Amino acid sequence: MAKRKTEEQIIAVLKESEAGMKTSDLCRKHGISETTFYKWKDKFGGMTVSEARRLRSLEQENGRLKQIVADLTLDVRALKEINSKNW
């Protein structure tokens, strides 16, 4: 299983690419696939390390908020179901 790269490492790889290193050589040097490289480039291209960290933080917060919305939606459905029954 491949080890995850940090934001610093990903940005460093992308900077090497911007400096003119061939993609195939870059991928071989860092042990990544070209698919991974292009995914990183799409997601992190042109970012600084602090921007990449902020992006990760926002993605984590978004995931937590989505979970809260899902939980509350289930609660609302359960309450509507209970409320709709004739006692």
C-alpha atoms as one frame of an Amber mdcrd trajectory, in Angstrom:
protein
   0.000   0.000   0.000   1.368   3.392  -0.960   2.133   5.929   1.722   0.110
   9.122   1.553   2.092  12.211   0.706   1.769  15.377   2.758   0.670  18.661
   1.254   4.296  19.816   1.393   5.444  16.789  -0.592   2.682  17.140  -3.178
   3.388  20.845  -3.693   7.121  20.082  -3.991   6.434  17.498  -6.717   4.251
  19.975  -8.599   6.929  22.679  -8.289   9.465  20.300  -9.853   7.077  19.816
 -12.754   6.671  23.574 -13.142  10.466  23.864 -13.196  10.498  21.751 -16.349
  11.061  18.165 -15.234   9.344  15.613 -17.469   6.228  14.075 -15.957   7.353
  10.493 -16.533  10.734  11.152 -14.868   9.064  12.977 -11.998   6.616  10.143
 -11.370   9.369   7.542 -11.437  11.517   9.620  -9.052   8.706   9.971  -6.494
   7.136   6.540  -6.974   3.740   7.766  -8.129   1.639   7.029 -11.191   1.010
   9.620 -13.857  -2.696   9.381 -12.974  -1.878  10.382  -9.395   0.302  13.228
 -10.630  -2.477  14.638 -12.823  -5.040  14.297 -10.007  -2.682  16.245  -7.737
  -2.139  18.828 -10.452  -5.902  19.293 -10.901  -6.477  19.601  -7.166  -3.362
  21.418  -5.942  -1.928  23.094  -9.050  -0.860  26.665  -8.321  -1.472  26.379
  -4.579   0.874  27.120  -1.745   1.295  24.681   1.133  -0.859  26.809   3.435
  -3.643  26.929   0.829  -3.490  23.146   0.445  -3.727  22.716   4.223  -6.714
  25.061   4.318  -8.363  23.060   1.519  -7.910  19.825   3.495  -9.331  21.486
   6.605 -12.364  22.737   4.686 -12.920  19.300   3.123 -12.879  17.696   6.588
 -15.290  20.298   7.941 -17.565  19.779   4.935 -17.596  16.026   5.607 -18.565
  16.591   9.252 -21.333  19.001   8.233 -22.700  16.544   5.674 -22.834  13.866
   8.376 -24.716  16.233  10.703 -27.240  17.016   7.955 -27.722  13.297   7.265
 -28.263  12.563  10.971 -30.738  15.421  11.350 -32.617  14.325   8.240 -33.060
  10.871   9.750 -34.267  12.423  13.013 -36.811  14.577  11.175 -38.105  11.582
   9.217 -38.449   9.544  12.406 -40.304  12.365  14.150 -42.645  12.827  11.182
 -43.346   9.084  11.180 -44.133   9.101  14.901 -46.248  12.242  14.587 -48.288
  10.855  11.682 -49.507   7.790  13.610 -52.942   7.908  15.173 -52.740   7.419
  18.911
